Amino acid sequence: MNSATKDPDKIFHVDELLFLKNILHDADFWKHLKTYQSVSNGDYDSNEDEPHTLQLQYLMPVPCENIERVMEFLKVYANQDNQLFKMAKYGETYLSSYLCKHQFTQLSLDSIFKYGDNPTLPPELFKCVSVKHLSLKYNYLEKLPVDIGRLTNLEQLSLTNNKLRIDSIPHTLIFCKRLKVLLLDNNLLDALPGHLLNMKSLDTVHRHGNHNYFKSTFMWYNRDITGRIKSVDMFYEVIPSQKKTLQFWAAKSLISTQMNFFEDPSVAKTLQDYISEIYSQFLICDYCGGAKLGNHPGFKVITFKNPYLGNTCVPFQHWACNIDCAHNIETPARKEQIQSAKELDRHYESYINECQQEYQREMYGDADDRTFRCRCSIM
């Protein structure tokens, strides 16, 4: 286990998230908090700290195990006259300030949402760039936010038991250059997104238990090149008014460059946030990198990797903006697949020969022994 996960002070838990999400709307909590002057002013007796903390814990909107560090943080914001309370910085919230203060390296956020909830994750989570491990299991997530690309230090991403589909994993995931482990078990994927093949840092990908996964594999594997490239008229509708602004065209140009616009200091934070909002309206060509609106006709391309990071015969789905890009994706992938199949056949044949030789040795001994026994019988 990574050393970062062993430090409990660097792990952000579900109860803290739920509390910080709800606190701004809980007037009763703030009313009671301000009655404890020893907490709000910071000049309390250390002997009285524990009673105040224990009493305030019962006033919290949700139970919180990390009561001490939460209350320490709230002391700063308990007084509305405090300059920090105004959240003067762009995009600053209680949650973002809390994450920034503690510089968490692990976000353990399994089972945040119940069935029927709106499974929308707070964008502040993805602005904590110190995070190395992010766990979002059992959350009924239907999509992974585009802001995942902000987590450039991310090493492990756990998305097991959600409702993710092939178009739910944004292309911005490739900005996570240090990502090593990706867990996608038990979702609704029928293939893996093609842009994962560009993530050279990955060494573990779990994808078992996905809806129609093996059906897709068998359906596409034995088709010829024309069968693996399918014309698609439109993936989804877009909002026409978005194309009328200069900001929109600037955002589209930046997306097409495939640069990490989250890290580039020349891209204003307001533009970064705008790109994040509209990014899902675009399809990214897996060959040329061009960004096209979702109503642009294109091509779905299926390729296979066998093996892929310990998995056998893994299907990948790509999107190509034109037929040339589609062939440029499919043709080398097919050649690699054929070469890989021949290599596997050679390994299998070699293994069979070794097994046969081992059987012969166990039954009859080695060649010298057989020759010796043959000579003895003649004499």
Disulfide bonds with the S-S distance in Angstrom:
none
